[in-house]
C-alpha cells in the first residue's frame, strides 16, 4: 500500500476544511432563518462563525495576510 504524499494530504485537508466550513455556514443560515433568539442558538452561531474563520485562517497554502488588518490588502 502506497503512503500519502504531501500534496495528497494537503488536498484532503483542504477538502475536509471546505466541507466543515460549509456545514458550519449551513448551521448559521438555518439558525438565522428560524430567527433564533435564545442564548444557546446565538452561541452556536458565534461558535460556527469562529470555526469557519479558524478553518480559513489555518489552511495550508492560503494567503492569510488579508485578515491581518483591514489596511494591508497586499503583503
C-alpha positions as CSV (number, residue, x, y, z in Angstrom):
1,X,0.0,0.0,0.0
2,X,1.4,3.4,-1.0
3,X,1.8,6.2,1.6
4,X,0.1,9.6,1.3
5,X,2.4,12.3,0.0
6,X,2.3,16.0,1.0
7,X,0.1,17.2,-1.9
8,X,-2.4,14.4,-1.3
9,X,-2.6,15.3,2.4
10,X,-3.0,19.0,1.6
11,X,-5.8,18.2,-0.9
12,X,-7.6,16.0,1.7
13,X,-7.0,18.7,4.4
14,X,-8.5,21.5,2.2
15,X,-11.4,19.3,1.2
16,X,-12.3,18.5,4.8
17,X,-11.9,22.2,5.8
18,X,-14.2,23.2,3.0
19,X,-16.8,20.6,3.9
20,X,-16.7,21.7,7.6
21,X,-17.0,25.3,6.7
22,X,-20.0,24.5,4.6
23,X,-21.7,22.7,7.4
24,X,-20.9,25.5,9.8
25,X,-22.3,28.0,7.3
26,X,-25.4,26.0,6.9
27,X,-25.9,25.9,10.7
28,X,-25.6,29.7,10.8
29,X,-28.1,30.2,7.9
30,X,-30.7,27.8,9.4
31,X,-30.5,29.5,12.8
32,X,-30.7,32.9,11.1
33,X,-33.7,31.9,9.0
34,X,-35.5,30.5,12.0
35,X,-35.0,33.8,13.8
36,X,-33.4,32.0,16.8
37,X,-33.1,34.4,19.7
38,X,-32.2,32.3,22.7
39,X,-28.7,32.3,24.1
40,X,-27.9,28.8,23.0
41,X,-28.7,29.4,19.4
42,X,-26.7,32.7,19.3
43,X,-23.8,30.9,21.0
44,X,-24.0,28.2,18.4
45,X,-24.0,30.7,15.6
46,X,-21.0,32.5,17.1
47,X,-19.0,29.3,17.5
48,X,-19.8,28.2,14.0
49,X,-18.6,31.5,12.6
50,X,-15.5,31.2,14.7
51,X,-15.0,27.7,13.3
52,X,-15.3,29.0,9.7
53,X,-12.7,31.7,10.3
54,X,-10.3,29.4,12.1
55,X,-10.5,26.8,9.2
56,X,-9.8,29.5,6.6
57,X,-7.0,31.2,8.6
58,X,-5.1,28.0,9.4
59,X,-5.5,26.3,6.0
60,X,-2.3,25.3,4.2
61,X,-1.2,27.2,1.1
62,X,-3.6,30.1,1.9
63,X,-2.9,33.8,1.8
64,X,-3.7,34.9,5.4
65,X,-2.3,38.4,5.2
66,X,-5.8,39.8,4.2
67,X,-7.1,39.0,7.6
68,X,-4.2,40.6,9.5
69,X,-5.5,44.2,9.2
70,X,-8.0,46.0,7.0
71,X,-5.4,48.4,5.7
72,X,-3.0,45.7,4.5
73,X,-4.7,44.5,1.4
74,X,-1.5,43.1,-0.1
75,X,1.5,41.7,1.8
